[in-house]
């Protein structure tokens, strides 16, 4: 039996407020969920789950279940108070129907029903309803089970009672509308990771997850909260101390939690949340956290005699080297930028977070001198490496490699000086580079061949990285700089295309390049400038008829369409085996090619994979290979 939630504030039809009437959500879905691709699709689940999490924050819910159905549906169930079903005193409709069909209708606008909420705009569940082929809602409340069905946002019949029911709660089951979304196939891992993330952020809830299509059911419950979250993020690294430092404070009505732990790597991972909503673009809470971290560690280092005066001050980059941190704040009236809530804008939060972290981190350092010594020595080593990197920068600048003039000698630049139309192809090897130079459109396509594999920046500091000739050439050609010096206004090409062989070495080179961009030039990815070329694997010819195939299935289908007998099939083992004309026709010509844009849908997932695949720890990489070995096709050994 589902456990009963605790007794909490009154929640009835009068709690529901209508701010404005129905909008044409179906006409402009991107205004409400960001996009109609896979990201927008998953946003539907998140909107419904966030409503259940709001019940958790209100102290009214302890269990949430999410099921991905074999019919393409999603079902979210909680044991919260249940959406009110009685007639609204002002609008004379069941409150349930108003919540499901009227934009900006909800109880999140007053601060008695919900003190803190992620769903502030009152559009979430209405948008899900409007963008679903069908949606069914069941509410357990006042000893009865209530039901209503909608098709594309329109009620099929009035709210009705299905009989007696124990407990309270809400179940929403829906199937996305294929007329709206590019795909209606939910990704198991994407949903699973978000639910696991929510269980870290809300240690009082248990979240059950079932995918009827694949895999066993799972349950997530993390009583350790964000400290466990940091431990989980650092699983593929070597932590310098354990457990993570946990800081908790309140400033006015803002609740602030921070957990942090240093590892032996060189990269920072910071995940920030406001009312359980991930803010990948940061905001005032992240600015306050970073300012406090730098100031507090400098103060402690001076008192401990580890640095002297302002001349030796540690920078923000120094104190964040190898740092994994999670910031989770609860704010009464958060001001997000846009409905997708990627960045927090509340100006007062910066000072609140900075003050809280200053105080609590200083206390932690005083109470944990051994950990303080470890993390400060780490920061001082980073400062020493920064100074070496500065000298390396000055040296390369004097040689004209980073600024001011000289471009890499191997770069075959394009004629156009308009970055918006210019493309840079980063090509594996001189042979393929030569073919690409012959096949390109010189007006807007530039070619930079790389000899061999670049340095793995997951295992190297900035000074070592700048000593690598291939990386210096890349930095110079792209033009924006690296690290905290990045200036996208200096970007020389708005499309940066990674073009490598379709084999193990090619995949490794792509991974090394993507690691470099993700760690040192993340804005290139987040702003949509990085792409993967898709060269074909096969060339089929029968007489004068020619076809290209990108998979074994396409090869077989094309061979059948060409008649089967007498078809010559060529397997391309590398780009260098293709003629310039073939490479241009299949991979470089904008009218014929296919490019995959690199995105970061989930920063934590990307961080995990990079640490596992490219980090120092061997055991997590071995386990990953064992787990995913069955998925490998066309293994080149």
C-alpha positions in Angstrom: 0.0 0.0 0.0 1.2 3.5 -0.8 2.3 5.3 2.4 0.1 8.2 3.5 1.7 11.6 3.1 2.0 13.8 6.2 -0.6 16.3 7.2 0.1 19.7 5.5 -1.6 22.9 4.5 -5.2 23.0 3.1 -5.4 22.4 -0.6 -8.7 22.8 -2.3 -10.4 24.4 -5.3 -10.0 27.9 -3.9 -6.2 27.4 -4.1 -6.4 27.4 -7.9 -6.0 30.8 -9.6 -6.5 31.6 -13.3 -4.2 34.3 -14.6 -5.3 34.3 -18.3 -7.2 32.2 -20.8 -6.1 29.5 -23.2 -3.3 30.2 -25.6 -2.5 28.5 -28.9 0.1 26.2 -27.4 -0.2 23.7 -30.3 0.6 26.5 -32.8 3.8 27.6 -31.1 5.0 24.7 -28.9 8.6 25.9 -28.8 7.5 28.9 -26.7 6.6 26.5 -23.9 8.9 23.5 -24.1 11.9 24.9 -26.0 11.7 22.7 -29.1 9.8 19.9 -30.8 12.8 17.5 -31.0 13.8 14.9 -28.5 14.7 17.6 -25.9 11.2 19.1 -26.0 9.6 15.6 -26.0 11.3 14.7 -22.7 10.4 18.1 -21.3 6.8 16.8 -21.2 7.7 14.1 -18.6 9.8 16.6 -16.6 6.9 19.1 -16.4 4.6 16.4 -14.9 7.3 15.0 -12.6 8.2 18.6 -11.4 4.5 18.9 -10.2 5.0 15.8 -8.1 8.3 17.1 -6.8 6.5 20.3 -5.8 4.3 18.1 -3.6 7.5 16.6 -2.1 8.8 20.1 -1.4 5.4 20.9 0.3 5.9 17.9 2.6 2.9 16.1 1.0 4.5 13.4 -1.1 7.0 10.6 -0.5 6.6 8.3 -3.5 6.7 9.0 -7.2 6.5 6.4 -10.0 7.4 6.9 -13.7 6.6 4.3 -16.3 7.5 4.4 -20.0 4.8 2.3 -21.7 5.2 -0.1 -24.5 2.5 1.9 -26.4 4.7 5.0 -26.4 2.9 6.5 -23.4 4.4 7.9 -20.1 2.7 7.5 -16.7 3.6 9.6 -13.7 2.0 8.7 -10.3 2.5 10.3 -6.9 1.0 10.0 -3.4 0.6 13.7 -3.0 -2.6 15.5 -2.1 -4.2 15.0 -5.5 -5.4 17.8 -7.8 -8.6 19.3 -6.4 -11.7 18.1 -8.3 -14.5 20.1 -6.8 -16.1 23.0 -8.7 -14.0 26.2 -8.7 -15.9 28.9 -6.7 -15.3 31.6 -9.3 -15.1 29.8 -12.7 -17.8 27.1 -12.0 -15.8 24.3 -13.5 -14.1 21.4 -11.8 -10.7 22.6 -10.6 -9.1 19.6 -12.2 -10.4 20.6 -15.7 -9.2 24.1 -15.2 -5.7 23.0 -14.2 -5.5 20.7 -17.3 -7.0 23.0 -19.9 -6.4 26.6 -18.9 -3.0 28.3 -19.4 -1.5 29.9 -16.3 -4.0 28.2 -14.0 -2.5 26.7 -10.9 -1.8 27.0 -7.2 1.8 28.0 -7.5 1.0 31.8 -7.6 0.2 32.1 -3.9 2.6 31.2 -1.2 0.3 29.4 1.2 -0.3 26.2 -0.9 3.3 25.9 -2.1 6.1 27.7 -0.3 8.7 26.7 -3.0 8.0 25.5 -6.5 9.8 24.7 -9.7 6.6 25.0 -11.8 6.1 28.8 -11.4 4.5 29.6 -14.7 1.4 27.5 -14.3 1.7 26.2 -17.9 3.4 22.8 -17.4 0.6 20.2 -17.2 -1.6 22.3 -19.5 1.1 22.3 -22.2 1.6 18.5 -21.7 -2.1 18.0 -22.3 -2.2 20.3 -25.3 0.7 18.6 -27.0 -0.5 15.0 -26.3 -2.5 12.8 -28.7 -4.4 11.8 -25.5 -4.0 12.3 -21.8 -5.8 10.6 -18.9 -5.7 11.9 -15.3 -6.8 10.0 -12.2 -7.0 11.7 -8.8 -7.4 9.9 -5.5 -8.9 12.4 -3.1 -11.6 12.5 -0.4 -12.0 8.7 -0.6 -12.9 8.6 -4.3 -11.1 8.0 -7.6 -11.8 10.7 -10.1 -11.1 10.5 -13.9 -11.0 12.6 -17.0 -9.7 12.0 -20.5 -8.5 14.6 -23.0 -7.6 14.4 -26.7 -5.1 17.1 -27.9 -6.1 19.2 -24.9 -9.9 18.9 -25.2 -11.9 17.0 -22.6 -13.7 14.0 -24.0 -16.2 13.9 -21.2 -16.8 15.6 -17.8 -14.8 14.7 -14.7 -16.4 11.5 -13.3 -15.9 9.3 -10.2 -14.8 5.8 -10.8 -15.6 4.6 -7.2 -14.0 4.5 -3.8 -10.2 4.8 -3.4 -7.8 4.8 -0.5 -5.2 7.5 0.1 -4.5 10.5 -2.0 -2.5 11.2 -5.1 -2.5 11.9 -8.8 -1.8 9.8 -11.9 -1.2 11.3 -15.3 -0.8 9.1 -18.4 -0.2 10.6 -21.8 1.0 9.9 -25.3 2.8 12.7 -27.1 1.2 13.8 -30.4 3.2 12.6 -33.4 1.8 15.6 -35.4 3.7 17.9 -33.1 7.0 16.2 -32.3 9.8 15.1 -34.6 10.0 11.9 -32.6 7.8 10.4 -29.9 10.2 7.8 -28.7 11.3 8.4 -25.1 14.9 7.6 -24.3 15.3 5.4 -21.3 18.7 6.7 -20.1 17.6 10.3 -20.5 14.6 9.8 -18.3 16.4 7.6 -15.9 19.2 10.1 -15.3 16.8 13.0 -14.5 14.9 10.8 -12.0 18.1 9.8 -10.3 19.2 13.4 -10.2 15.9 14.4 -8.5 16.3 11.6 -5.9 19.7 13.2 -4.9 18.1 16.6 -4.7 15.2 15.4 -2.6 16.5 12.9 -0.1 13.0 12.4 1.4 11.4 10.9 -1.8 11.7 7.5 -3.4 11.3 7.5 -7.2 10.4 4.3 -9.0 11.2 3.9 -12.7 9.9 1.2 -15.1 10.5 1.0 -18.8 8.1 -1.6 -20.2 10.1 -1.8 -23.4 13.5 -2.7 -21.9 15.4 -3.3 -18.7 14.4 -4.1 -15.1 12.5 -1.7 -12.8 14.6 0.6 -10.6 14.1 2.7 -7.5 16.1 5.7 -6.5 16.4 6.9 -2.9 19.4 8.8 -1.7 19.2 9.8 2.0 22.7 11.5 1.7 21.3 14.1 -0.7 23.7 16.2 -2.7 26.7 14.8 -0.9 25.9 11.5 -2.4 25.3 13.3 -5.7 28.9 14.6 -5.6 30.3 11.1 -4.7 28.4 9.7 -7.7 29.7 12.3 -10.0 33.3 11.5 -8.9 33.0 7.8 -9.2 35.4 7.6 -12.1 38.0 9.9 -10.5 40.3 9.7 -7.4 38.9 12.0 -4.7 41.4 13.8 -2.6 39.3 13.5 0.5 36.1 11.9 1.6 33.2 12.4 2.3 32.5 15.6 0.3 32.2 18.9 2.2 28.6 19.8 2.9 27.5 23.4 3.5 24.0 24.4 4.5 22.6 27.8 5.4 19.6 30.0 5.1 19.6 33.7 4.1 16.3 35.4 4.5 13.8 33.0 2.7 16.5 31.3 0.6 17.7 27.9 1.5 21.2 27.1 0.3 22.9 23.7 0.0 26.4 23.1 -1.4 28.4 19.9 -1.6 32.0 19.9 -3.0 34.9 17.5 -3.3 38.2 17.7 -5.1 39.7 15.0 -7.2 43.1 14.4 -8.8 41.9 15.7 -12.2 42.2 19.2 -13.8 38.6 20.0 -14.7 35.7 21.6 -12.9 32.3 20.0 -12.7 29.6 22.2 -11.2 25.9 21.3 -11.4 23.5 24.0 -10.2 19.8 23.7 -9.3 17.1 26.1 -8.3 14.0 24.5 -6.8 15.2 21.2 -8.3 15.4 22.7 -11.8 18.8 22.3 -13.4 20.3 25.6 -14.6 22.9 24.6 -17.1 23.7 28.2 -18.0 24.3 29.1 -14.3 23.1 32.4 -13.0 23.5 34.5 -9.9 23.7 31.5 -7.5 26.7 30.2 -9.4 28.4 33.6 -9.5 28.0 33.9 -5.7 29.2 30.4 -5.1 32.4 30.9 -7.2 33.1 34.3 -5.7 32.9 32.9 -2.2 35.0 29.9 -3.0 37.9 32.1 -4.3 37.7 34.6 -1.5 37.5 32.1 1.3 40.3 29.9 0.1 42.5 32.9 -0.4 41.8 34.1 3.1 42.5 30.7 4.6 45.7 30.3 2.6 47.0 33.7 3.7 46.3 32.9 7.4 48.0 29.5 7.0 51.1 31.2 5.4 50.7 29.2 2.2 50.5 32.4 0.0 51.7 35.9 0.7 49.8 39.1 -0.1 47.7 39.8 -3.1 50.5 39.2 -5.6 50.3 35.5 -5.0 46.4 35.4 -4.8 44.7 32.3 -6.1 42.4 32.9 -9.1 39.0 31.4 -9.6 40.5 29.0 -12.1 43.1 27.9 -9.6 40.6 27.0 -6.8 38.2 25.2 -9.1 40.8 22.9 -10.7 39.6 19.3 -10.0 36.5 20.5 -8.2 33.2 18.7 -8.4 30.4 20.7 -6.8 26.6 20.6 -6.6 24.6 23.8 -5.6 21.0 23.4 -4.8 19.0 26.4 -3.6 15.3 27.0 -2.8 13.9 30.4 -3.7 10.4 31.8 -3.1 10.3 33.8 -6.3 12.9 32.6 -8.8 13.3 34.6 -11.9 14.4 32.3 -14.7 15.3 33.3 -18.2 12.6 31.7 -20.4 10.3 28.8 -19.8 13.1 26.3 -20.1 14.7 27.9 -17.0 18.3 27.6 -18.0 19.7 30.5 -16.0 18.7 32.2 -12.7 18.4 36.0 -12.8 17.6 37.0 -9.2 20.1 39.7 -8.3 19.7 39.2 -4.5 20.6 35.5 -4.7 24.3 36.3 -5.6 24.9 38.0 -2.2 22.9 35.4 -0.3 24.9 32.5 -1.7 28.2 34.3 -1.4 27.6 35.2 2.2 26.4 31.6 3.1 29.3 29.9 1.4 31.9 32.3 2.8 30.7 31.6 6.3 30.1 27.8 6.1 33.2 27.0 4.0 35.4 29.0 6.4 33.9 26.9 9.3 34.6 23.7 7.3 38.2 24.6 6.7 38.8 25.4 10.4 37.2 22.2 11.5 38.9 20.0 8.8 42.5 21.2 8.7 43.8 18.0 6.8 41.2 18.4 4.0 41.9 22.2 3.9 45.7 21.5 3.5 45.0 19.0 0.6 42.7 21.2 -1.4 44.8 24.3 -0.9 48.0 22.5 -2.1 45.9 21.4 -5.1 45.0 25.1 -5.8 48.6 26.3 -5.4 49.8 23.7 -7.8 47.2 24.9 -10.3 48.4 28.5 -9.8 52.0 27.3 -10.6 50.7 25.6 -13.7 48.7 28.7 -14.6 51.9 30.8 -14.5 53.6 28.2 -16.7 50.7 28.4 -19.1 50.9 32.2 -19.1 54.5 31.9 -20.2 53.5 29.4 -22.8 50.8 31.7 -24.1 53.3 34.6 -24.3 55.7 32.4 -26.2 53.1 31.3 -28.7 51.8 34.8 -29.1 55.2 36.1 -29.9 55.4 33.4 -32.6 52.0 34.6 -33.9 50.2 31.4 -33.0 47.4 32.6 -30.7 46.8 36.2 -31.7 47.6 38.8 -34.2 48.5 37.3 -37.4 50.0 33.9 -38.1 47.7 31.0 -38.9 48.8 27.4 -38.8 50.9 26.4 -41.9 48.7 23.3 -42.6 45.5 25.3 -42.6 44.0 25.7 -46.1 41.8 28.7 -45.3 38.7 29.8 -47.2 38.3 33.0 -49.2 35.2 34.2 -47.3 35.9 36.3 -44.2 32.2 36.0 -43.0 32.2 33.6 -40.1 28.5 33.0 -40.5 29.0 31.2 -43.8 32.5 29.8 -43.2 33.2 26.2 -42.3 36.3 24.5 -40.8 36.8 20.8 -41.5 39.2 19.2 -39.0 40.5 16.2 -41.0 42.3 13.1 -39.8 45.7 12.8 -41.5 47.6 14.5 -44.3 46.3 12.1 -47.0 42.6 12.7 -46.2 43.4 16.4 -45.7 44.8 16.5 -49.3 41.6 14.9 -50.7 39.4 17.3 -48.7 41.4 20.3 -50.0 40.8 19.2 -53.5 37.1 18.5 -53.0 36.1 21.5 -50.9 34.4 24.7 -52.0 37.3 27.2 -51.5 34.9 30.1 -51.1 33.6 29.1 -47.7 35.3 25.7 -46.6 38.6 25.6 -44.8 40.6 22.4 -44.1 42.9 21.7 -41.2 44.5 18.3 -41.3 45.8 16.8 -38.1 48.6 14.3 -38.0 47.9 11.6 -35.4 46.0 11.9 -32.2 46.0 15.1 -30.1 46.8 15.2 -26.4 44.1 13.9 -24.1 43.3 17.1 -22.2 41.3 15.1 -19.6 44.7 14.1 -18.1 46.7 17.3 -18.8 47.0 20.8 -17.4 46.8 23.9 -19.5 50.5 24.5 -19.7 51.1 20.9 -21.1 48.2 21.4 -23.5 49.7 24.5 -25.0 52.9 22.7 -25.7 51.0 20.4 -28.1 51.5 21.6 -31.7 48.2 20.1 -32.9 46.2 21.8 -30.1 47.9 25.1 -30.7 47.0 24.9 -34.4 43.4 24.2 -33.5 43.2 27.1 -31.1 44.7 29.4 -33.6 42.5 28.4 -36.5 39.2 28.6 -34.5 40.2 32.0 -33.0 38.2 32.2 -29.8 40.9 31.4 -27.3 40.5 28.8 -24.5 39.4 28.5 -20.9 38.2 31.7 -19.2 39.6 33.8 -22.1 37.1 32.6 -24.7 35.5 35.3 -26.8 33.0 33.9 -29.3 33.0 37.2 -31.2 36.4 36.1 -32.5 35.1 32.8 -33.9 36.4 32.5 -37.5 34.0 29.7 -38.6 30.4 29.1 -37.4 30.6 25.4 -38.4 33.5 23.4 -37.1 33.2 19.9 -38.6 35.1 16.9 -37.3 35.8 14.5 -40.2 37.5 11.3 -39.4 37.7 7.7 -40.6 34.8 5.3 -39.7 37.1 3.0 -37.6 38.4 2.7 -34.1 41.2 5.2 -34.6 38.7 7.7 -36.1 36.3 7.3 -33.2 39.2 7.8 -30.8 40.3 11.0 -32.6 36.7 12.3 -32.5 36.6 11.6 -28.8 39.8 13.4 -28.1 38.6 16.5 -30.0 35.3 16.5 -28.3 37.0 16.2 -25.0 39.1 19.3 -25.9 36.0 21.3 -26.9 33.9 20.2 -23.9 36.6 20.9 -21.4 38.3 24.0 -22.8 35.9 25.5 -25.3 32.4 24.4 -24.1 30.7 27.5 -25.6 31.4 26.1 -29.1 29.2 23.1 -28.3 26.5 24.9 -26.3 26.1 27.5 -29.0 25.8 24.8 -31.7 29.0 25.3 -33.7 30.5 21.8 -33.5 29.4 19.1 -36.0 30.3 15.5 -37.0 30.7 14.7 -40.7 29.0 11.5 -41.9 31.1 9.9 -44.6 29.6 6.8 -46.2 30.9 3.3 -45.5 30.1 1.8 -48.9 30.1 2.7 -52.6 27.9 0.5 -54.8 28.1 0.5 -58.6 26.3 -1.3 -61.4 27.1 0.0 -64.8 26.7 3.7 -64.7 24.4 3.6 -61.6 26.2 4.6 -58.3 24.9 4.7 -54.8 26.4 5.3 -51.3 25.4 3.5 -48.1 26.1 4.6 -44.5 25.2 1.3 -42.8 25.1 -2.4 -43.6 21.3 -2.2 -43.8 21.5 0.7 -46.4 24.1 -1.3 -48.3 21.9 -4.4 -48.6 18.8 -2.3 -49.5 20.7 -0.3 -52.2 22.1 -3.6 -53.6 18.6 -5.0 -53.9 17.3 -1.8 -55.6 20.2 -2.0 -58.1 19.3 -5.5 -59.1 21.6 -7.5 -56.8 23.7 -9.4 -59.4 26.6 -7.5 -61.0 26.8 -4.9 -58.2 30.3 -3.9 -57.2 30.6 -2.9 -53.5 33.5 -0.9 -52.2 34.1 -0.6 -48.5 35.8 2.7 -47.5 38.3 2.0 -44.7 39.3 5.7 -44.6 38.7 9.1 -46.0 41.9 8.8 -47.9 40.5 6.0 -50.1 37.8 8.3 -51.5 38.4 10.5 -54.4 38.0 14.3 -54.0 34.8 14.1 -56.0 33.4 11.3 -53.9 34.2 13.0 -50.6 32.7 16.3 -51.8 29.5 14.6 -53.2 28.9 12.5 -50.0 30.3 14.4 -47.1 31.1 18.0 -47.8 28.6 19.4 -50.3 25.9 21.2 -48.2 23.2 20.1 -50.7 24.0 16.4 -50.3 25.8 15.8 -47.0 24.5 14.9 -43.6 26.0 16.6 -40.5 25.3 15.7 -36.9 25.3 18.7 -34.6 27.0 18.0 -31.2 24.8 19.0 -28.3 25.1 18.6 -24.5 21.7 17.4 -23.5 22.9 16.3 -20.0 26.1 17.8 -18.6 26.3 15.2 -15.8 26.1 12.4 -18.4 28.7 14.0 -20.6 31.0 14.5 -17.6 30.6 10.9 -16.5 31.4 9.5 -20.0 34.5 11.8 -20.4 35.8 10.8 -17.0 35.2 7.1 -17.6 36.6 7.0 -21.2 39.4 9.6 -20.9 40.3 9.8 -17.2 43.1 8.1 -15.2 40.9 5.5 -13.4 41.1 2.1 -15.3 38.4 0.1 -13.4 35.4 2.3 -14.4 36.5 2.1 -18.0 36.9 -1.7 -17.9 33.4 -2.0 -16.4 31.9 0.3 -19.1 33.5 -1.7 -21.9 32.2 -5.0 -20.4 28.7 -3.5 -20.0 28.5 -2.1 -23.6 30.6 -4.6 -25.5 27.5 -6.3 -26.9 26.4 -3.0 -28.6 29.6 -2.8 -30.7 29.3 -3.3 -34.5 32.0 -3.3 -37.2 34.8 -3.7 -34.6 38.1 -2.9 -36.3 40.9 -4.9 -34.7 
